[in-house]
Amino acid sequence: MLPKMIEKDRKRLKRKVHIRKRISGTAERPRMTVTRSNRRLSIQAIDDVKGHTLVSASTLEKDLRDIKATVEGAGKLGEIMGKRLLEKNISEVVFDRNGYLYHGVVKAIAEGARKAGVKF
């Protein structure tokens, strides 16, 4: 039997592949993907047609380092990402939860972006 963490990662990657078969981002409606760890959060808006990242926000950025990887911090990061998307005249995105379950931090990021005015 596989160790618990390896099994969790395998299941997440299986969900990720299943989701990515169905969704894709364009320049008008990019794919907003979430990456999380215990310490850091990262969000990217990706144009899959060209293979370019249009907008990103991460807790690794100098001015965002004080944001923790908690539900409250994720909400703030989602709002920041929403504002950056609107500055680039992107009002609609396809949300890619990247195989993570839609609750807690991932849900807070989505709600923060919605609060900023981005449609899913």
Secondary structure, 3 states (H helix, E strand, C coil): CCCHHHHHHHHHHHHHHHHHCCCCCCCCCCEEEEEECCCCEEEEEEECCCCEEEEEEECCCHHHCCCCCCHHHHHHHHHHHHHHHHHCCCCECEEECCCCCCCCHHHHHHHHHHHHCCEC
